[in-house]
Amino acid sequence: MSTRITREELAARIAADIAEGSVVNLGIGAPTLVADYLPDDAEIILHTENGMLGMGRAPAAGRVDPDLINAGKQAVTAVAGAAYFHHADSFGMMRGGHLDVCVLGAFQVASNGDLANWSTGAPGAIPAVGGAMDLAIGAKHVYVMTDLLTKQGASKLVAACSYPLTGTACVSRVYTDHAVFEVTEDGFTVRELFGDNSIPMLEAATGLRLTDATAEGRS
């Protein structure tokens, strides 16, 4: 299966699903692209765990402020009214259920919503889960942004995670380059297909039984 939409297109698709008035954390890596596709006229407040509310888009070339970075050490901008605070307060926001949405990457997502996104368990892997654990459990809605398949062709959607867990039963929705999946009591439900993908193709690629809700999504 080939990639059907780009990461930039996927970021725009996720941005379209973030409601007005939401407080949102964008995880390290590809999820940071979502910031560039949020509507200018929407009041969506971006939070970063190193201590900022009101994060803006990536700065233009030549406009980088070295004191303004996100948790992934990438340069960011601040919108009017942005606030800065100690990272302990930031984690209090995360753990206290004050974030409406977080967007995270993933190595694996299980059909019950378990998330593994910090380690494959391989020798030399990073030693600790970090703030992703707090985001996964603390946010009201956890969106995962990922490729459906690894470079080796293995599915990142699985019946049960084999990698160390970040959080249990925490994922609400998975946005991939082939389709959008909802996590339900019955496993993964396909909400939207990209390109010429079909339910049988996705079932063959993932090895999972999938519920089709694409007609409902078009109505």
C-alpha angles and dihedrals in degrees: 000000000000126000110274102192132020126246089253091054090047091050089053090049091053092046089056090059096053110102127230112269095025124145105219138187118202114205126228117284126012095005090069088071089071090075090067092059102046111117113261091223095051122096100228116150117212118211126198121196095227089071120286140113117191101040114174136200126301110287122255118253110284093019099086117136107202090207093059111076137140127230090278091056091249119143114255139172131239124231123220109288095023116160131211126204145157115292089239088064089047091055089047088059091049096047094040095064096250096130116088096196138008124188115209138174121236146205090195139000119194124217090251092055099263111153130212112181110135108060142013089204091245120146110274094022118146109287102228142032097235125188094336088082092058093045094049094054100031104048118088091224126024115201118189120209113196147126111270092230135037121237086264091055098253118141118251088204107078141169090241131000117253094188125077110285126246094189140346125243090345107122117100101179139002121214113198136170089257105038148341115255129196119208109229138166087267095051128256119002119194109229100172136011125210125212116338095332118136136191093255090051091051092047090052092049096047101032088226135119107245130198115227115226097151094110089054089050091054095048 
